[in-house]
Amino acid sequence: MRVRAAFLLALALVVFPAVLTAHEAGSDKRLPVIGTAPPFALTSQGGEPVALADFHGKVVALTFIYTGCPDICPMLTQKMVDVQDALGAEFGTKILFVSITLDPERDTPEVLKDYAQFWGAKPEGWSFLTGSLEAVRDVTHRYGVFFAKKENGSVEHSQLTTLIDAEGQMRVQYLGARFDPEEFRRDLLSLVDKE
Amino acid sequence: MILIETRRGFLGGFAAAGAAALLPARRGRTEPALETTSVRLAKNTGICIAPQYVAEELLREEGFTDVRYVVASAGVGQSEAIANGSVDFSLNFAAPLIIPMDAGTPITVIAGVHVGCFELLGREDVRSIADLRGRTVGVQGLGSTPHVFLAAMAAHVGLDPINDIRWIVSTDPSVKPMTMFAEGKIDAFLGFPPEPQELRARRIGHVIVSSSVDRPWSQYFCCMLAGNREFVRQHPVATKRVLRAILKATDLCVTDPALVARRIVAGGFTPSYDYALQTLNEVPYDKWREFDAEDTIRFYALRLHEIGMIKSSPQKIIAENTDWRFFNELKRELKA
């Protein structure tokens, strides 16, 4: 009886993966289209002007951090570093990360460059952007992120990461920094596979 | 009903940003324009609805320029405020939402937001709900949320809530059941934050049922977002954005509870930072994508039906007083 059960289990494991894969790829799993990603024009860690339009044709994960953040931003950045490494050759060629500072007065291109190097962000696929306070505030408004600098220099802020497809459409937003990095990676790849 | 000022002041640096938010915020999005830029939310002494209290700036980021908090009594009073249109939306416990729905009041529940904020607290010799037989239980009024809900809990374990429990009704609004409990005048009461946190700090009583961990209560939403039916019907774009702001604020309660505690104290929603922080750390704000909002309405409607508090079937309540389309869309658009 046990042999028969083991055989049936083995058979199921052989047969059902195909079924599960087909189900997961079904239309109900596709990411929704939220709307056109709001444009922006800022400055990279290399001091170059960068606009969202420059990323057209690539899948973008856009988030907001600041280098002096003691808790949530490092968690998010580490998570994105892990995903960066897990993406392999797709990272930089088809998938880009963009982190916009919420403390532009302190986070100059030089500071952001150091931050990127400290965390191991690969420059070919990960831009850290800054700009005038007004320009950054404009971007946060457009993406529905709030932030406020306190007297002690820390920044209170919400945490939102937006996935933008190659056509510039917002497809899903991740709240906070507790999300599943594997789900995040799968969502990015699903947008690449769409091409 | 008292209209209070918005808290632009307490939000400090956000003020200028909020005023400038509307136009640029909308330029890049393909979503339809808001049908209204005004929204009114309820304010009361309960702090488990913290997401509502810190949603103001997120609502401004969604394009609302006139965000107001209206003082409304908790529970059924809050539901009445939604129904009569003095409040557009509020988080409220499911049970007091369902009772006025049964009477035909125009309330539409659009989402479940968080689980488990209430706790049944009792003296040391009260160890279970069944131990309430013959005991004194304090409530602010017959028909109040704690009374209705405790009656349902009692019936669920086989007690007759009318004859088995000695209800001690406080007719003076200033005399709270928590005070009576602390003074040893009653055996048990149902507490909502910050009451359980305060009693724990004072080492008074113990928890008989915690809705955040004890089944079946922990398996359903506690607070749900409800709106005035006409507002929801006439302002679907605004309704979705209100819900999006509330859900973002709910995530903030998980991500940065200290920030939220600071803000609700600074905003005058509650006096104690410590109790606020404790509440935010204890209430499971991270379940809104996992739990089934319709199941919650069905569960509480059945409980209330069992004790004769409502006559409508759960199906009728769900058909006439819920609209999950915004919640379903946002569950796909926002991950956490």
Interface residues (C-beta under 8 A of the other chain):
Chain A: L31 P32 I34 G35 T36 A37 P38 P39 D71 I72 R137 D138 T140 H141 R142 G144 V145 F146 A148 K149 E156 S158 Q159 L160 V172 Q173 Y174 L175 G176 A177 R178 F179 E183 D187
Chain B: L11 G12 G13 F14 A17 A20 A21 P24 A25 R27 G28 R29 T30 E31 E57 L58 R60 E61 E62 R244 L247 K248 D251 L252 V254 T255 D256 L259 D286 E329 R332 E333 L334 K335 A336
